[in-house]
Amino acid sequence: MNKSTSLEKIERIARLGHWEQDLKTGELTWSDGVFQIFGLKPQDGRLDFSTFAKMIHPDDRELIIEQTRLSLANHDHNYEVEYRILTPDGSIRFAHERAEIVYAEDGAPEKLFGFVHDVTKRTRAERELNQKSDELRERVKELHCLYLVSKITDRPGVLAEEILRETVDLIPPAWKYPKITRARISVAGKSYTSLDFMESEWKQSSDIVAGGDRIGSIDLFYIEKKPELDEGPFLKEERNLLDELAVRLGNAIDRIHAKEKLIESEERFRSVTQSASDAIISAGTDGLIMSWNVGAVRMFGYSEAEALGEQLEILMPEQYKGAHQKGFSRKVKTGVSTLMGKTVELEGLRKSDEKFPLELSLSSWETSKGIFFSAIIRDITERRRVEEERYRLATAIEQTSEMVIITDNAGTMLYVNPAFEKITGYTSAEAIGLTPAILKSGKQDGLFYKGMWETITKGNVWNGRMVNRKKSGEMFDEVSTITPIRDNAGLVTGYVAVKRDVTRETILEKELKQSQKLKAIGTMAGGIAHDFNNILMPIIGYTQIIKEKIGDNPEVLELLSDVITAGRRAQELVKSILTFSRRSEQSFRPVELHSLVKESIKLMRATIPTTVKIESRIDPDSGAVMGDHSQLHQVIVNLLTNAGYAMRERGGLLTVELKPVALNDMSAENKSRADKSHYVKLTVSDTGAGMETETLDRIFEPFFTTKPEGEGTGMGLSVLHGIAENHGGFVEVMSQSGTGSTFSVYLPRFDKSARTEDNIRHPSLSGRGRALVIDDQPAVAKTVSRILTHFGYEATTLTDSQKALKLFRDDPCAFDFVITDMTMPGISGEGLAREIHKLSNDIPIIMMTGYSDTIDMETAGSFGIRALLQKPLTPDKLGEVVRRELARRPTPAIHRKKPPPL
């Protein structure tokens, strides 16, 4: 092996290469070792310096050139340099080069000789060692930082602000480049920064989390750009350090907040405990009181010093102590209690031995020292009182007959009482959630409801009357009071309405007004009737006498008959007025109404237009009524006449129905008017034009009529109304414009069968006797005297009752009977009769009256009246009564002796 081969082998093993450069020609010669180090092959050809320079790492290239230049400039004989080689395969190798400069005799450099040593493995090992050393130093700094932060956070009573302020200054020294590192910690809107803090674009951050929520961040800034060949501040470990610091700070703040909350909670608990109006007491397993708040002092009367250390039994009435001891012992031994976690109502015992109701809530907790108990006790004396009041109020509302509705401020019903359900027909379930508009009848317009809402929404109470509709469709009248409900702030939160069904009161009110109206008119009518009867007496009486005396003169007799007929029509009119005013003389007896109705229909058929069809449904078992035959006939005729008149132009159907009815079969309105259990109902219906509401409200008013002038007096329905009430009954009217009218007369049913009027044969009306006639109206007194004279009696006539009494007192035996008016100035007919009866208790006294609602025959008989006659008297009626009464006193005055003077 020659020297050249040996050198090459050595260079290969040692990874060495030598080179030579001619500085004059620039020729560069490499050994195979150099080619190997540079990753080239010898066959790649010779290389010049520029090619060599290009394979040097850009960061080291200038270093080599500069080092060579300096060495040449300084006439150095050698130099050393290390650099990085960029091999063709892209890898980097580290080279150590030693060069020697050869100078000519003139001192000029001629050649460069050098050796290149591949130190890649060594350099990398050194670098790795240095890096690990650096990393170790960095880890030490990081651990030291974490250690210092832990010492800060573990200090007793340390505040979060202290931790953050001190920690932020520990962060830059723990980083690889502390001089260019700045830190900032931001928590809850506050920032803490390191010395000479400034921001830059080179930043990394980590969130601080406490209690599961992000409360801030740690921000790291580098005020200079990091070195390109070093990952520096962005190493993974430093990133972990930043995150670890954030976690530790979050945990520390979390612990501090927890402690603060605990302290705050304890303070709040103590504050609440001491300020609570409830008693809050705790005890241990021995049953001794451990804590006693101000509420317990007020409630039980024991001071804290008196209560602490005492047994809980001092707070209990005797009846609870045994159960308490057993339950307490069972809880301690088994952990089981029937009261724990529950709220119960019991009785407590004050220091004064006063018992009071309380509400008890028990709880327990267990520690290493044993089981402890706490009790929250509330005095419910006032609540019991309020509950009792509410119960009484609720009971009253539930049982009251008035409707109670509670709504919210929008009018939605939240509560209705049973009276609402009973009256309206809506159940509570149906009504709640709706508004009272379900009761609207349409009888009130929008302005009515607008005014109501304006009143209550302003917070004022509304009172009023309205017509509402039940679920069944039936109308009812109500009086309402709607009151706003206010909360503690004074705001209206709802309304309570109290409603009273006044349907029956409305009916009674109308009837009362009608009755008062009729009574007033009746009083006036009675006075008119009195005077009218006095006028009619001579007209009818004299005409009848003249007719009997005129003889056979047909023309005169016909005229006189017409006068009598006119007088009797006037007499009937007066009777109608007196019937209306309830002042007529009546003769009540059982009447079979079905026979009377049938007879009346037959009689009226001729007067009703043939275009009107009459249909009758007469129940023969309707029964009898106790009444005046002629007045009942008048009722039937009046109804038939009015029905026929209503259909006179277009015709139609007239229906007459008679049937018995029971009280249970009547409507609610009629039930309120009825006072008997069984009635006979007479109904007359027509299909005429019907009546408007305004007309319907006035039909029973005297002299009110819709007929043209000359076709009606307006007394028919007024009289009908009076007759019905006089017979203990009432009238129901239903009519609507365009659909006809229906009149129903209800009369109390009489259980016994009606008797037909006996046929009485009247004997001759002529007779003998002396009469004393007294009436303050000369025409009446004269008429009576003429009638008596016509029948053969002697009559002494006076218009002064006082003179008449004196005349009778002077000679009581001078007269066989006395006829006197009831109403006279001076001494009334009643007073005169009493005085005469005292003087002669068997003399017949006949009293005349135009009307009277203050005397009847039973009363009159008590002071000597034998007969009570209604004016105007007809000759036949007067003759009949005189004849009958004289027959009871057979001895005439002309055969009696005058008693001796006293």
Secondary structure, 3 states (H helix, E strand, C coil): CCHHHHHHHHHHHHCEEEEEEECCCCCEEECHHHHHHCCCCHHHCCCCHHHHHHCECHHHHHHHHHHHHHHHHCCCCEEEEEEEEECCCCCEEEEEEEEEEEECCCCCEEEEEEEEEECHHHHHHHHHHHHHHHHHHHHHHHHHHHHHHHHHHCCCCCCHHHHHHHHHCCCHHHCCCHHHEEEEEEECCEEEECCCCCCCCEEEEEEEEECCEEEEEEEEEECCCCCCCCCHHHCHHHHHHHHHHHHHHHHHHHHHHHHHHHHHHHHHHHHHHHHCCCEEEEECCCCEEEEECHHHHHHHCCCHHHHCCCEHHHHCCHHHHHHHHHHHHHHHHHCCCCCECCEEEEEEECCCCCEEEEEEEEEEEEECCEEEEEEEEEECHHHHHHHHHHHHHHHHHHHCCCEEEEEECCCCEEEECHHHHHHHCCCHHHHCCCCHHHHECCCCCHHHHHHHHHHHHCCCCEEEEEEEECCCCCEEEEEEEEEEEECCCCCEEEEEEEEEECHHHHHHHHHHHHHHHHHHHHHHHHHHHHHHHHHHHHHHHHHHHHHHHCCCCHHHHHHHHHHHHHHHHHHHHHHHHHHHCCCCCCCEEEEEHHHHHHHHHHHHHCCCCCCEEEEEEECCCCCEEEEEHHHHHHHHHHHHHHHHHHCCCCCEEEEEEEEEEEHHHCCHHHHHHCCCCEEEEEEEEECCCCCCHHHHCCCCCCCCCCCCCCCCCCCHHHHHHHHHHHCCCEEEEEECCCCCEEEEEEEEEECCCCCCCCCCCCCCCCCCCEEEEECCCHHHHHHHHHHHHHCCCEEEEECCHHHHHHHHHHCHHHCCEEEEECCCCCCCHHHHHHHHHHHCCCCCEEEEECCCCCCCHHHHHCCCEEEEEECCCCHHHHHHHHHHHHHCCCCCHHHCCCCCCC
